[in-house]
């Protein structure tokens, strides 16, 4: 029998996480207002569908861009033929200017330092290949996006060591947590190559404070390591605060032309701010010429199509449109988040106070039978199978406290959100919140590979590398 690679035979991809298993269950019975009103509502997908009408209106007014024409003449052949992997200069310029606009034009981005990638998944993995050898570690604050266990580790061989954050201070990053994670990595025999943060945070829905950003820059400066700031939600801020990028902090600290700035890298994507995950448009921004050169070469394995670049360069270059879009998008996100928070509160459920993102970090600790991750999974199963809502348990995000869940609100209509909240409220108000799931649901649970799920939830990402301490 032909031998297969370890990538094929191992479960390092993380598909057995409860995060992904919830998606699988949704796909078996998706909600539809007309065709399947009793189906499962998808609240585990961080997708922004609130402003499609604005983009479609722009497309209707700019038929040349959508029809692959320039001044009324078809450029289909030009776009269909070979393009090198550096990307179209006009698109990279438009991306740079859009990133500047989101940051209030306080900082600038040089288009020549942008590397295009097929989404932020590809961008983050490319940076791992550039910065880390197999077995090297990056520190990530918890809770973090479950997909990072796949994106950062699966093919690169890099390791993740968690920076444990607590609800006692709103899950903010502290100096002691950073130092403890760094020391833990060294106890495990891992070389720390950097820190990766998502700003604003997925799953918290909160932007990093200036204090946290200053702390991170000071930390990577003192340790002589890298900082990756994944800023794919930067245009979803809907609070009174302005989004503060790590680029703002570098400028304020007058570090722009120092060695430190060469070790700070920004990841961006149009998946969240513009709601275009299917277009697969991501980017790396780095001031290190060697990183830009190497990442550009690697990008040949995940290019953004010429047709996509042409269309979006036209859209992003329309400053009147981008200004109006960002403003309206933030208004709609704020309104939708308020609707979710209000509905949850009517069911006796609170959330972490948030100011960005497409989701809320929801506190259901009071609904647990016991203060354990086993109880969290039991509650999650009831919500998935009885309430028919797919939400993401905090354990899938490596949260250290049982009972937190990520709930998305921007990938559905208001009516669907209201229905989801009604279902959840009915569940909470039921006579026995801890009632066992129905027998039919129990039978379906057997197919969830429970042992694998349990192993995934409770193992620390680097636990298989713990040395034998005798």
LINHU-V912187 format. One record per pair of residues at least 6 apart in sequence whose ideal C-beta (glycine too) atoms are under 7 Angstrom apart, sorted by sequence separation. I is the first residue (numbers start at 1). J is the second residue. If there is no record, write none. Layout:
i=I j=J
i=I j=J
This chain:
i=14 j=20
i=30 j=36
i=64 j=70
i=68 j=74
i=69 j=75
i=117 j=123
i=132 j=138
i=152 j=158
i=153 j=159
i=165 j=171
i=200 j=206
i=220 j=226
i=237 j=243
i=250 j=256
i=255 j=261
i=270 j=276
i=271 j=277
i=286 j=292
i=315 j=321
i=316 j=322
i=354 j=360
i=369 j=375
i=383 j=389
i=384 j=390
i=32 j=39
i=59 j=66
i=68 j=75
i=100 j=107
i=153 j=160
i=165 j=172
i=185 j=192
i=200 j=207
i=220 j=227
i=344 j=351
i=354 j=361
i=368 j=375
i=31 j=39
i=64 j=72
i=68 j=76
i=100 j=108
i=140 j=148
i=152 j=160
i=165 j=173
i=199 j=207
i=368 j=376
i=383 j=391
i=409 j=417
i=30 j=39
i=31 j=40
i=100 j=109
i=117 j=126
i=199 j=208
i=234 j=243
i=270 j=279
i=351 j=360
i=352 j=361
i=369 j=378
i=394 j=403
i=397 j=406
i=29 j=39
i=30 j=40
i=31 j=41
i=99 j=109
i=163 j=173
i=182 j=192
i=217 j=227
i=341 j=351
i=351 j=361
i=394 j=404
i=29 j=40
i=68 j=79
i=149 j=160
i=197 j=208
i=216 j=227
i=234 j=245
i=250 j=261
i=270 j=281
i=284 j=295
i=351 j=362
i=352 j=363
i=368 j=379
i=394 j=405
i=30 j=42
i=148 j=160
i=165 j=177
i=269 j=281
i=351 j=363
i=367 j=379
i=393 j=405
i=96 j=109
i=164 j=177
i=269 j=282
i=349 j=362
i=350 j=363
i=380 j=393
i=392 j=405
i=26 j=40
i=96 j=110
i=138 j=152
i=163 j=177
i=231 j=245
i=250 j=264
i=268 j=282
i=349 j=363
i=391 j=405
i=392 j=406
i=25 j=40
i=96 j=111
i=163 j=178
i=267 j=282
i=268 j=283
i=349 j=364
i=364 j=379
i=391 j=406
i=26 j=42
i=377 j=393
i=391 j=407
i=229 j=246
i=267 j=284
i=268 j=285
i=337 j=354
i=376 j=393
i=93 j=111
i=96 j=114
i=163 j=181
i=246 j=264
i=344 j=362
i=376 j=394
i=92 j=111
i=95 j=114
i=162 j=181
i=197 j=216
i=227 j=246
i=247 j=266
i=265 j=284
i=266 j=285
i=341 j=360
i=376 j=395
i=138 j=158
i=140 j=160
i=142 j=162
i=161 j=181
i=246 j=266
i=265 j=285
i=340 j=360
i=23 j=44
i=137 j=158
i=142 j=163
i=195 j=216
i=265 j=286
i=22 j=44
i=89 j=111
i=92 j=114
i=134 j=156
i=135 j=157
i=136 j=158
i=137 j=159
i=138 j=160
i=139 j=161
i=140 j=162
i=141 j=163
i=142 j=164
i=373 j=395
i=134 j=157
i=136 j=159
i=137 j=160
i=140 j=163
i=142 j=165
i=161 j=184
i=281 j=304
i=337 j=360
i=92 j=116
i=128 j=152
i=132 j=156
i=134 j=158
i=135 j=159
i=137 j=161
i=139 j=163
i=141 j=165
i=161 j=185
i=195 j=219
i=280 j=304
i=195 j=220
i=262 j=287
i=125 j=151
i=132 j=158
i=194 j=220
i=261 j=287
i=262 j=288
i=265 j=291
i=376 j=402
i=124 j=151
i=125 j=152
i=129 j=156
i=281 j=308
i=375 j=402
i=376 j=403
i=124 j=152
i=128 j=156
i=87 j=116
i=161 j=190
i=279 j=308
i=373 j=402
i=121 j=151
i=125 j=155
i=128 j=158
i=195 j=225
i=199 j=229
i=207 j=237
i=372 j=402
i=125 j=156
i=159 j=190
i=192 j=223
i=194 j=225
i=202 j=233
i=213 j=244
i=281 j=312
i=371 j=402
i=389 j=420
i=141 j=173
i=193 j=225
i=194 j=226
i=195 j=227
i=196 j=228
i=197 j=229
i=198 j=230
i=199 j=231
i=217 j=249
i=171 j=204
i=192 j=225
i=193 j=226
i=194 j=227
i=197 j=230
i=200 j=233
i=213 j=246
i=217 j=250
i=194 j=228
i=196 j=230
i=207 j=241
i=210 j=244
i=368 j=402
i=389 j=423
i=214 j=249
i=231 j=266
i=232 j=267
i=368 j=403
i=388 j=423
i=389 j=424
i=200 j=236
i=207 j=243
i=213 j=249
i=217 j=253
i=227 j=263
i=231 j=267
i=232 j=268
i=236 j=272
i=387 j=423
i=172 j=209
i=200 j=237
i=207 j=244
i=226 j=263
i=227 j=264
i=228 j=265
i=229 j=266
i=230 j=267
i=231 j=268
i=232 j=269
i=236 j=273
i=365 j=402
i=387 j=424
i=225 j=263
i=235 j=273
i=365 j=403
i=173 j=212
i=221 j=260
i=226 j=265
i=228 j=267
i=232 j=271
i=233 j=272
i=234 j=273
i=364 j=403
i=172 j=212
i=175 j=215
i=232 j=272
i=363 j=403
i=387 j=427
i=178 j=219
i=182 j=223
i=363 j=404
i=364 j=405
i=386 j=427
i=139 j=181
i=173 j=215
i=270 j=312
i=362 j=404
i=139 j=182
i=173 j=216
i=220 j=263
i=361 j=404
i=362 j=405
i=361 j=406
i=362 j=407
i=139 j=185
i=359 j=406
i=360 j=407
i=137 j=185
i=359 j=407
i=359 j=408
i=360 j=409
i=358 j=408
i=359 j=409
i=358 j=409
i=386 j=437
i=358 j=410
i=385 j=437
i=386 j=438
i=137 j=190
i=139 j=192
i=145 j=198
i=136 j=190
i=137 j=191
i=144 j=198
i=135 j=190
i=136 j=191
i=137 j=192
i=138 j=193
i=382 j=437
i=386 j=441
i=137 j=193
i=138 j=194
i=139 j=195
i=140 j=196
i=141 j=197
i=381 j=437
i=385 j=441
i=136 j=193
i=138 j=195
i=145 j=202
i=138 j=196
i=145 j=203
i=385 j=444
i=143 j=203
i=132 j=193
i=143 j=204
i=367 j=428
i=396 j=457
i=131 j=193
i=395 j=457
i=131 j=194
i=381 j=445
i=369 j=434
i=367 j=433
i=340 j=407
i=340 j=409
i=337 j=409
i=336 j=409
i=336 j=410
i=347 j=421
i=339 j=414
i=333 j=410
i=340 j=417
i=344 j=421
i=347 j=424
i=339 j=417
i=343 j=421
i=347 j=425
i=346 j=425
i=349 j=428
i=348 j=428
i=377 j=457
i=347 j=428
i=373 j=457
i=373 j=458
i=272 j=358
i=235 j=326
i=238 j=330
i=237 j=330
i=235 j=329
i=131 j=226
i=238 j=333
i=238 j=334
i=236 j=333
i=238 j=337
i=127 j=228
i=124 j=230
i=120 j=230
i=120 j=232
i=241 j=355
i=239 j=355
i=238 j=355
i=237 j=355
i=238 j=356
i=237 j=356
i=236 j=356
i=236 j=357
i=236 j=358
i=233 j=356
i=233 j=357
i=19 j=146
i=17 j=146
i=102 j=234
i=102 j=235
i=14 j=149
i=14 j=150
i=13 j=150
i=104 j=242
i=107 j=245
i=127 j=265
i=103 j=243
i=107 j=247
i=12 j=153
i=13 j=154
i=102 j=243
i=107 j=248
i=12 j=154
i=103 j=245
i=106 j=248
i=124 j=267
i=103 j=247
i=107 j=251
i=123 j=267
i=103 j=248
i=206 j=352
i=120 j=267
i=204 j=352
i=206 j=354
i=207 j=355
i=120 j=269
i=205 j=354
i=206 j=355
i=207 j=356
i=119 j=269
i=204 j=354
i=206 j=356
i=120 j=271
i=205 j=356
i=119 j=271
i=205 j=357
i=205 j=359
i=202 j=357
i=205 j=360
i=46 j=202
i=200 j=356
i=203 j=359
i=205 j=361
i=127 j=284
i=200 j=357
i=204 j=361
i=126 j=284
i=203 j=361
i=123 j=282
i=122 j=282
i=123 j=283
i=119 j=280
i=123 j=284
i=130 j=291
i=118 j=280
i=119 j=281
i=120 j=282
i=119 j=282
i=118 j=282
i=130 j=294
i=117 j=282
i=130 j=295
i=117 j=283
i=116 j=283
i=117 j=284
i=115 j=283
i=99 j=268
i=114 j=283
i=115 j=284
i=126 j=295
i=129 j=298
i=114 j=285
i=113 j=285
i=126 j=298
i=113 j=286
i=126 j=299
i=113 j=287
i=109 j=285
i=115 j=292
i=113 j=292
i=115 j=295
i=122 j=302
i=115 j=296
i=117 j=299
i=170 j=352
i=116 j=299
i=115 j=299
i=118 j=302
i=117 j=302
i=118 j=303
i=118 j=304
i=95 j=283
i=116 j=304
i=203 j=392
i=203 j=397
i=203 j=406
i=86 j=296
i=85 j=296
i=85 j=299
i=85 j=300
i=87 j=304
i=85 j=303
i=88 j=306
i=91 j=309
i=98 j=316
i=94 j=313
i=88 j=309
i=91 j=312
i=95 j=316
i=101 j=322
i=87 j=309
i=91 j=313
i=94 j=316
i=52 j=275
i=83 j=306
i=90 j=313
i=94 j=317
i=48 j=272
i=51 j=275
i=98 j=322
i=102 j=326
i=88 j=313
i=46 j=272
i=49 j=275
i=48 j=275
i=79 j=306
i=47 j=275
i=79 j=307
i=47 j=277
i=79 j=310
i=167 j=401
i=162 j=398
i=164 j=400
i=68 j=307
i=68 j=310
i=66 j=311
i=65 j=311
i=65 j=314
i=65 j=315
i=146 j=396
i=143 j=394
i=146 j=397
i=62 j=314
i=145 j=397
i=144 j=397
i=143 j=397
i=144 j=398
i=143 j=398
i=142 j=398
i=143 j=399
i=58 j=315
i=142 j=399
i=142 j=400
i=58 j=321
i=54 j=325
i=190 j=462
i=51 j=325
i=54 j=328
i=188 j=462
i=190 j=465
i=51 j=328
i=188 j=465
i=51 j=329
i=188 j=466
i=189 j=467
i=50 j=329
i=188 j=467
i=51 j=332
i=50 j=332
i=50 j=333
i=50 j=336
i=162 j=460
i=160 j=461
i=161 j=462
i=159 j=461
i=160 j=462
i=159 j=462
i=159 j=465
i=48 j=358
i=47 j=358
i=46 j=358
i=149 j=461
i=46 j=359
i=43 j=389
i=44 j=390
i=41 j=388
i=43 j=390
i=44 j=391
i=40 j=388
i=41 j=389
i=42 j=390
i=43 j=391
i=44 j=392
i=39 j=388
i=40 j=389
i=40 j=390
i=18 j=377
i=25 j=384
i=50 j=410
i=49 j=410
i=18 j=380
i=22 j=384
i=46 j=408
i=48 j=410
i=49 j=411
i=45 j=408
i=47 j=410
i=26 j=390
i=43 j=407
i=44 j=408
i=47 j=411
i=25 j=390
i=43 j=408
i=45 j=411
i=23 j=390
i=22 j=390
i=42 j=411
i=22 j=392
i=41 j=412
i=19 j=392
i=18 j=393
i=41 j=416
i=18 j=395
i=19 j=396
i=43 j=420
i=18 j=396
i=41 j=419
i=17 j=396
i=41 j=420
i=31 j=416
i=21 j=448
i=21 j=453
i=16 j=449
i=18 j=453
i=16 j=452
i=16 j=453
i=17 j=456
i=18 j=457
i=16 j=456
i=11 j=452
